[in-house]
Amino acid sequence: MDSHFYGNKLRFVNHGFGGEENSETKYKFVKGSVRIGLYARADIQAGKEILFNYGDNYQLDWLLEYNEKTKKKKREEEQQKRKHKKKKAEHINLFELIQQDGEAIFSDIEDD
């Protein structure tokens, strides 16, 4: 869903955690109903992103899955790098052998 077309003013508020939150929620009773208000912890400069902690379970499953995929991708990239490095080393060794063999072959030929 694109929050540009849907939602209220809270669509501009994002999840923050680990001390980066600059706002917090407070529950209040208003005319017999519970209302949730969003309050700045300190002055927030214009253009600064508004962050508050959505809670401990916010997209936890998605985040864990994302972290696992990221770790797997990094492991695969490292394996590819090691394979590439090994192949490069094998090519260098092969090139050295060819040079050595070539020198041995050509050293038997006399210049005219």
C-alpha positions in Angstrom: 0.0 0.0 0.0 1.4 3.4 -0.9 1.0 5.7 2.0 1.0 8.7 -0.3 -2.7 8.0 -1.1 -3.9 6.2 2.0 -3.7 6.6 5.7 -3.6 9.5 8.1 -0.7 11.7 9.3 0.9 8.8 11.1 1.8 7.4 7.7 4.9 9.6 8.0 6.1 8.0 11.2 8.5 5.1 10.9 9.8 2.3 13.2 12.9 3.2 15.3 14.7 1.1 17.9 17.9 1.0 19.8 17.7 4.5 21.1 17.1 6.2 17.7 13.4 6.9 18.5 12.6 10.5 18.9 9.0 10.1 19.8 6.8 7.8 21.9 3.2 6.8 22.4 1.1 7.5 25.4 -2.4 6.1 26.2 -5.0 8.6 27.4 -8.7 8.4 28.2 -10.7 10.9 26.2 -14.5 11.0 26.7 -14.5 7.4 27.9 -12.4 6.0 25.1 -8.7 5.1 25.0 -6.7 7.2 22.6 -3.1 6.8 21.6 -1.1 10.0 21.3 2.3 10.4 19.7 4.6 12.7 21.6 8.1 14.0 20.8 10.8 13.1 23.3 12.6 16.3 22.5 12.3 19.0 19.8 12.3 17.5 16.3 13.7 19.6 13.6 11.8 20.2 10.4 12.6 17.6 7.8 13.8 15.1 10.4 12.3 11.7 10.3 9.8 10.9 13.1 10.6 7.5 14.7 9.0 5.5 17.5 9.3 1.8 18.5 6.4 -0.2 17.0 7.0 -2.8 19.7 9.0 -6.0 20.2 7.0 -8.1 17.8 7.0 -5.6 14.9 7.7 -7.7 11.8 9.8 -10.0 13.9 9.2 -12.9 11.6 10.0 -10.9 8.5 13.1 -9.4 10.1 14.4 -12.8 11.1 13.8 -14.2 7.7 15.5 -11.2 6.1 18.5 -11.6 8.3 18.8 -15.3 7.4 18.5 -14.5 3.7 21.2 -11.8 4.1 23.5 -14.1 6.0 23.0 -16.9 3.4 23.7 -14.4 0.5 26.9 -13.2 2.2 28.0 -16.8 2.7 27.4 -17.6 -0.9 29.2 -14.5 -2.0 32.2 -15.4 0.2 32.2 -18.9 -1.3 32.1 -17.5 -4.8 35.1 -15.2 -3.9 37.0 -18.1 -2.6 36.3 -20.2 -5.7 37.3 -17.3 -7.9 40.5 -16.7 -5.9 41.3 -20.4 -6.1 40.7 -20.5 -9.9 42.8 -17.4 -10.3 45.6 -19.1 -8.4 45.2 -22.2 -10.5 45.4 -20.1 -13.7 48.5 -18.3 -12.4 50.2 -21.6 -11.6 49.2 -23.0 -15.1 50.6 -19.8 -16.7 53.9 -20.2 -14.8 54.1 -23.9 -15.9 53.5 -22.8 -19.5 56.2 -20.2 -19.2 58.7 -22.6 -17.7 57.9 -25.2 -20.3 58.1 -22.6 -23.1 61.5 -21.5 -21.8 62.7 -25.0 -21.7 61.4 -25.7 -25.2 62.7 -22.5 -26.7 66.1 -22.7 -24.9 66.9 -25.7 -27.1 66.4 -23.7 -30.3 69.4 -21.7 -31.5 69.0 -18.3 -33.1 70.1 -18.0 -36.7 
